[in-house]
Amino acid sequence: MMWADAIESNLDRLRRYAVLASGSLSAGDNVVGSAIETFLSQEVPSGAPDVEILFGHVDKELRSLNGSAAGAFSGFGRWKLLDPLERRLVLLVSMEGFSCKEAGRICETPVSQVKARLARAQMRYADRFPARVGLVGANEMMREKVGLFLKREGHSVLWSIGEREDLTDARLGLPNIVVLIGRSDETEASSCRGRMKSGCSHLPALREHLGPAFAGPVIVARSEASGDRTDDRVWEVPVADLCDADNFRRTLYKALLFSA
């Protein structure tokens, strides 16, 4: 693979990292554009492309912001309480799947400091990681698929109930995030092409049943979803993303990290 191909195939990841680290779509795009321009203006390394190098150039541009985007995180919940390095490390390790060593090389930070800063950041989210998830949805197969993924990621499923079950009769443990899966045609559920209904109809009753002690985010999966949050605690996701481990993982972490 040529370096141009490596840049193109990783562009979405680089943009996501820059936008979430800077708190601004325009700032993130400017960072990525400047990083790629700088990279291509230098002597491009020979040999197989290394995605760490690309992330390293973007990270260097992010460091040059010098906190100028500090006010961009007002709607990001406790994310705004992390300092810029902590945000970048959390994104690299939790969202993009780099190891601590790899994240340290990208951020030019000793691995011991990477672990210390991650531990400090995780203290802000001690009540959300690992996730304790409640699943609601008519399609049992889809709930099982999501449940298996969550368990592989080290999270737990406290309960999984059908959409038509009476919540008042359910004895539900308190989750820190809920995933609502809309109804679909059973014959198409495995391919995730079924037309999903809103899934939001259960949300008011669920919140009332769980009570004020439930302060976590909610992910609503439906066919026509924006892929972003609808308020400070509710995130929409296209139902197809439930069948894509990487996409669902990123939505899960965004909901846990960026909700109020």
The 8 nearest C-alpha neighbors of each residue, nearest first, counted from 0:
[[1, 4, 2, 5, 47, 48, 3, 46],
 [0, 2, 4, 3, 5, 48, 47, 6],
 [1, 3, 5, 4, 48, 6, 0, 43],
 [4, 2, 6, 5, 1, 7, 0, 8],
 [3, 5, 7, 1, 2, 6, 8, 0],
 [6, 4, 2, 8, 3, 7, 9, 1],
 [7, 5, 3, 9, 4, 8, 10, 2],
 [6, 8, 4, 10, 5, 9, 3, 11],
 [7, 9, 5, 6, 10, 4, 11, 12],
 [10, 8, 6, 12, 7, 11, 5, 13],
 [9, 11, 13, 7, 12, 6, 8, 14],
 [12, 10, 14, 13, 9, 15, 8, 7],
 [13, 11, 15, 9, 10, 14, 16, 95],
 [12, 14, 10, 16, 11, 15, 17, 9],
 [13, 15, 17, 11, 16, 12, 18, 10],
 [16, 14, 12, 18, 13, 17, 19, 11],
 [15, 17, 13, 14, 19, 18, 20, 12],
 [16, 18, 27, 14, 20, 15, 19, 21],
 [17, 19, 27, 24, 15, 21, 23, 20],
 [20, 18, 22, 16, 21, 17, 15, 23],
 [21, 19, 17, 18, 22, 87, 16, 86],
 [22, 20, 18, 23, 19, 17, 27, 68],
 [23, 21, 19, 71, 18, 20, 72, 68],
 [22, 24, 26, 18, 25, 21, 27, 71],
 [25, 23, 18, 27, 26, 28, 22, 21],
 [24, 26, 28, 27, 23, 29, 18, 30],
 [27, 25, 29, 23, 28, 24, 30, 21],
 [28, 26, 18, 17, 30, 24, 29, 25],
 [27, 29, 31, 25, 30, 26, 32, 24],
 [28, 30, 26, 32, 27, 31, 33, 25],
 [31, 29, 27, 33, 28, 32, 60, 34],
 [30, 32, 34, 28, 33, 29, 57, 35],
 [33, 31, 29, 35, 34, 30, 28, 36],
 [32, 34, 36, 30, 31, 35, 29, 37],
 [35, 33, 31, 37, 57, 56, 36, 32],
 [36, 34, 38, 32, 37, 33, 39, 31],
 [35, 37, 33, 39, 34, 38, 32, 40],
 [38, 36, 40, 34, 35, 39, 33, 41],
 [37, 39, 35, 36, 41, 40, 34, 56],
 [40, 38, 36, 41, 37, 35, 43, 42],
 [41, 39, 37, 38, 36, 42, 43, 35],
 [42, 40, 39, 38, 43, 37, 36, 44],
 [41, 43, 44, 40, 39, 38, 45, 37],
 [42, 44, 41, 39, 45, 38, 2, 40],
 [45, 43, 42, 46, 48, 47, 2, 41],
 [44, 46, 43, 47, 48, 42, 2, 1],
 [45, 47, 48, 44, 49, 1, 0, 2],
 [46, 48, 49, 0, 45, 1, 2, 44],
 [49, 47, 2, 5, 46, 50, 1, 0],
 [48, 50, 51, 52, 47, 53, 5, 2],
 [49, 51, 53, 52, 54, 48, 5, 9],
 [52, 50, 54, 49, 53, 55, 105, 101],
 [51, 53, 55, 50, 54, 49, 56, 105],
 [52, 54, 50, 55, 56, 51, 57, 49],
 [53, 55, 57, 51, 56, 52, 58, 105],
 [54, 56, 105, 52, 58, 53, 57, 51],
 [55, 57, 59, 53, 34, 58, 54, 52],
 [58, 56, 54, 60, 34, 59, 55, 31],
 [57, 59, 61, 55, 60, 56, 54, 62],
 [58, 60, 56, 62, 61, 57, 55, 63],
 [59, 61, 63, 57, 58, 62, 30, 34],
 [62, 60, 58, 63, 59, 64, 57, 30],
 [61, 63, 59, 60, 64, 65, 58, 83],
 [62, 64, 60, 65, 61, 59, 66, 58],
 [63, 65, 62, 61, 67, 66, 60, 68],
 [66, 64, 63, 67, 62, 61, 68, 83],
 [67, 65, 69, 68, 64, 83, 62, 63],
 [66, 68, 65, 64, 69, 70, 21, 71],
 [69, 67, 66, 71, 70, 21, 22, 64],
 [70, 68, 66, 71, 67, 72, 79, 21],
 [69, 71, 68, 72, 73, 67, 79, 22],
 [70, 72, 22, 68, 69, 73, 23, 21],
 [71, 73, 75, 79, 74, 70, 22, 69],
 [72, 74, 75, 71, 70, 79, 76, 69],
 [75, 73, 72, 76, 231, 259, 71, 257],
 [74, 76, 257, 72, 78, 73, 258, 79],
 [77, 75, 259, 258, 78, 257, 74, 79],
 [76, 78, 79, 80, 75, 259, 257, 123],
 [79, 77, 80, 76, 75, 81, 257, 256],
 [78, 80, 72, 77, 81, 75, 76, 73],
 [81, 79, 77, 78, 82, 123, 76, 120],
 [82, 80, 79, 78, 85, 86, 120, 83],
 [81, 83, 85, 84, 86, 80, 79, 66],
 [84, 82, 86, 85, 87, 81, 66, 20],
 [85, 83, 87, 86, 82, 88, 116, 81],
 [86, 84, 88, 82, 87, 83, 81, 116],
 [87, 85, 83, 89, 84, 88, 81, 20],
 [86, 88, 90, 84, 85, 89, 20, 91],
 [87, 89, 91, 85, 90, 86, 92, 84],
 [90, 88, 86, 92, 93, 87, 91, 85],
 [91, 89, 94, 87, 88, 93, 92, 86],
 [90, 92, 95, 88, 89, 97, 94, 93],
 [91, 93, 97, 96, 89, 90, 95, 94],
 [94, 92, 89, 90, 96, 95, 91, 252],
 [93, 95, 90, 96, 91, 249, 92, 252],
 [96, 94, 91, 92, 97, 93, 90, 12],
 [95, 97, 92, 93, 94, 91, 98, 90],
 [98, 96, 92, 91, 101, 95, 102, 99],
 [99, 97, 101, 100, 92, 102, 96, 91],
 [98, 100, 102, 101, 103, 110, 113, 97],
 [101, 99, 103, 98, 102, 110, 104, 97],
 [100, 102, 98, 104, 103, 99, 97, 105],
 [103, 101, 105, 99, 104, 100, 97, 98],
 [104, 102, 108, 100, 106, 101, 110, 105],
 [103, 105, 107, 101, 102, 106, 100, 108],
 [104, 106, 55, 102, 103, 107, 51, 54],
 [105, 107, 103, 108, 104, 102, 58, 55],
 [108, 106, 104, 103, 105, 109, 102, 55],
 [107, 109, 103, 106, 110, 104, 113, 112],
 [110, 108, 112, 111, 103, 113, 107, 104],
 [109, 111, 113, 112, 103, 100, 99, 114],
 [112, 110, 114, 113, 109, 115, 108, 116],
 [111, 113, 115, 110, 109, 114, 116, 108],
 [112, 114, 110, 116, 111, 115, 117, 103],
 [115, 113, 117, 111, 112, 116, 118, 110],
 [114, 116, 112, 118, 117, 113, 119, 111],
 [117, 115, 119, 113, 118, 114, 85, 112],
 [118, 116, 120, 114, 119, 115, 121, 113],
 [119, 117, 121, 115, 116, 120, 114, 122],
 [120, 118, 116, 122, 117, 121, 115, 123],
 [121, 119, 117, 122, 118, 123, 116, 85],
 [120, 122, 118, 124, 123, 119, 125, 117],
 [121, 123, 125, 124, 119, 120, 118, 126],
 [124, 122, 121, 120, 125, 77, 119, 126],
 [125, 123, 121, 127, 122, 126, 128, 120],
 [124, 126, 122, 127, 128, 123, 121, 129],
 [125, 127, 124, 128, 175, 129, 123, 130],
 [128, 126, 124, 130, 125, 129, 175, 255],
 [129, 127, 130, 125, 126, 124, 154, 121],
 [128, 130, 154, 127, 131, 153, 155, 125],
 [129, 131, 128, 154, 127, 132, 175, 155],
 [132, 130, 174, 155, 175, 156, 157, 154],
 [133, 131, 156, 176, 174, 177, 157, 130],
 [132, 134, 177, 158, 157, 174, 156, 159],
 [135, 133, 159, 178, 177, 179, 158, 160],
 [134, 136, 179, 160, 161, 162, 159, 180],
 [137, 135, 180, 162, 161, 138, 179, 181],
 [136, 138, 162, 161, 182, 139, 181, 163],
 [139, 137, 141, 136, 140, 142, 182, 183],
 [138, 140, 142, 141, 137, 143, 136, 161],
 [141, 139, 143, 142, 138, 144, 189, 188],
 [140, 142, 144, 143, 139, 138, 145, 188],
 [143, 141, 139, 145, 144, 140, 146, 138],
 [142, 144, 146, 140, 141, 145, 147, 139],
 [145, 143, 141, 147, 146, 142, 140, 148],
 [144, 146, 148, 142, 143, 147, 141, 149],
 [147, 145, 143, 149, 144, 148, 142, 150],
 [148, 146, 150, 144, 149, 145, 143, 151],
 [147, 149, 151, 145, 146, 150, 152, 144],
 [150, 148, 152, 146, 154, 151, 147, 145],
 [149, 151, 154, 153, 147, 152, 148, 155],
 [150, 152, 148, 153, 149, 147, 154, 146],
 [151, 153, 149, 150, 154, 148, 248, 147],
 [154, 152, 150, 151, 149, 129, 155, 130],
 [155, 153, 130, 150, 129, 149, 152, 131],
 [154, 156, 131, 150, 132, 157, 130, 149],
 [157, 155, 132, 158, 131, 133, 146, 154],
 [158, 156, 133, 132, 131, 155, 172, 174],
 [157, 159, 133, 156, 134, 160, 171, 132],
 [160, 158, 134, 135, 133, 142, 161, 157],
 [161, 159, 135, 134, 158, 162, 136, 164],
 [162, 160, 137, 136, 164, 163, 135, 159],
 [161, 163, 136, 137, 164, 135, 160, 201],
 [164, 162, 161, 165, 137, 136, 160, 166],
 [165, 163, 161, 162, 166, 160, 169, 168],
 [164, 166, 167, 168, 163, 169, 162, 161],
 [165, 167, 169, 168, 164, 208, 205, 204],
 [166, 168, 165, 169, 208, 170, 164, 204],
 [167, 169, 166, 165, 170, 164, 171, 208],
 [170, 168, 166, 167, 171, 165, 164, 160],
 [171, 169, 168, 172, 167, 166, 158, 173],
 [170, 172, 169, 173, 158, 157, 209, 133],
 [171, 173, 174, 157, 170, 158, 133, 209],
 [172, 174, 171, 213, 175, 209, 157, 212],
 [175, 173, 131, 132, 176, 133, 172, 157],
 [174, 176, 215, 131, 127, 130, 132, 173],
 [177, 175, 215, 216, 132, 174, 217, 131],
 [176, 178, 133, 217, 132, 134, 218, 179],
 [177, 179, 218, 134, 217, 219, 133, 135],
 [180, 178, 219, 135, 198, 136, 220, 218],
 [179, 181, 136, 220, 198, 135, 219, 178],
 [182, 180, 198, 196, 195, 221, 197, 136],
 [181, 183, 195, 196, 137, 138, 180, 136],
 [184, 182, 195, 193, 194, 185, 188, 181],
 [183, 185, 193, 186, 187, 188, 194, 182],
 [186, 184, 188, 187, 183, 138, 193, 189],
 [187, 185, 184, 188, 189, 193, 183, 190],
 [188, 186, 193, 185, 184, 189, 190, 192],
 [187, 189, 191, 185, 190, 193, 186, 184],
 [190, 188, 191, 187, 186, 141, 140, 185],
 [189, 191, 188, 192, 187, 193, 242, 239],
 [192, 190, 188, 239, 189, 193, 187, 238],
 [191, 193, 190, 187, 194, 188, 239, 189],
 [194, 192, 183, 187, 184, 191, 188, 195],
 [193, 195, 183, 222, 192, 196, 184, 182],
 [196, 194, 222, 183, 221, 182, 181, 193],
 [197, 195, 181, 182, 198, 221, 194, 222],
 [196, 198, 199, 221, 181, 195, 200, 220],
 [197, 199, 181, 200, 180, 196, 179, 219],
 [198, 200, 197, 202, 201, 219, 179, 181],
 [201, 199, 198, 202, 203, 197, 204, 181],
 [200, 202, 199, 204, 203, 205, 198, 162],
 [201, 203, 205, 199, 204, 200, 206, 198],
 [204, 202, 206, 205, 201, 207, 200, 199],
 [205, 203, 207, 206, 202, 201, 208, 166],
 [204, 206, 202, 208, 207, 203, 201, 209],
 [207, 205, 209, 203, 208, 204, 210, 202],
 [206, 208, 204, 210, 205, 209, 203, 211],
 [209, 207, 205, 210, 206, 204, 167, 166],
 [210, 208, 206, 207, 213, 205, 211, 173],
 [209, 211, 207, 208, 212, 206, 213, 205],
 [210, 212, 213, 214, 209, 206, 207, 208],
 [211, 213, 210, 214, 209, 173, 215, 206],
 [214, 212, 211, 215, 209, 210, 173, 175],
 [215, 213, 212, 211, 216, 175, 176, 232],
 [214, 216, 175, 176, 213, 217, 232, 174],
 [215, 217, 232, 176, 233, 254, 258, 177],
 [216, 218, 177, 233, 176, 178, 234, 232],
 [217, 219, 178, 234, 235, 233, 179, 177],
 [220, 218, 179, 235, 178, 234, 236, 180],
 [221, 219, 236, 238, 180, 237, 235, 179],
 [222, 220, 195, 238, 237, 181, 197, 223],
 [221, 223, 195, 238, 237, 194, 224, 196],
 [224, 222, 221, 237, 225, 195, 238, 236],
 [225, 223, 237, 236, 226, 235, 221, 222],
 [224, 226, 227, 235, 236, 223, 237, 228],
 [225, 227, 236, 235, 224, 237, 228, 234],
 [228, 226, 225, 235, 234, 229, 236, 224],
 [227, 229, 234, 233, 230, 235, 231, 226],
 [228, 230, 233, 234, 227, 235, 231, 232],
 [231, 229, 233, 232, 228, 234, 258, 227],
 [230, 232, 258, 259, 233, 228, 229, 74],
 [231, 233, 216, 258, 230, 217, 259, 234],
 [234, 232, 217, 230, 228, 229, 216, 218],
 [235, 233, 228, 218, 227, 229, 219, 217],
 [234, 236, 219, 226, 227, 224, 228, 218],
 [235, 237, 226, 220, 224, 238, 219, 234],
 [238, 236, 224, 222, 239, 221, 240, 220],
 [237, 239, 220, 221, 240, 222, 241, 236],
 [238, 240, 191, 241, 237, 242, 243, 192],
 [241, 239, 243, 242, 238, 247, 246, 237],
 [242, 240, 239, 247, 243, 238, 145, 244],
 [241, 243, 240, 239, 244, 191, 247, 238],
 [244, 242, 240, 246, 241, 245, 247, 239],
 [243, 245, 247, 246, 248, 242, 241, 148],
 [246, 244, 248, 247, 243, 249, 240, 250],
 [247, 245, 249, 248, 243, 240, 244, 250],
 [248, 246, 250, 244, 240, 249, 241, 245],
 [247, 249, 245, 251, 246, 250, 244, 252],
 [250, 248, 252, 246, 251, 247, 94, 253],
 [249, 251, 247, 253, 252, 248, 254, 246],
 [252, 250, 248, 254, 249, 253, 247, 255],
 [253, 251, 255, 249, 254, 250, 256, 248],
 [252, 254, 250, 256, 255, 251, 257, 249],
 [255, 253, 251, 252, 258, 257, 256, 216],
 [254, 256, 252, 253, 257, 258, 251, 127],
 [255, 257, 253, 254, 252, 258, 78, 77],
 [256, 258, 75, 253, 76, 254, 78, 255],
 [259, 257, 232, 76, 254, 231, 256, 75],
 [258, 76, 231, 232, 75, 77, 257, 74]]
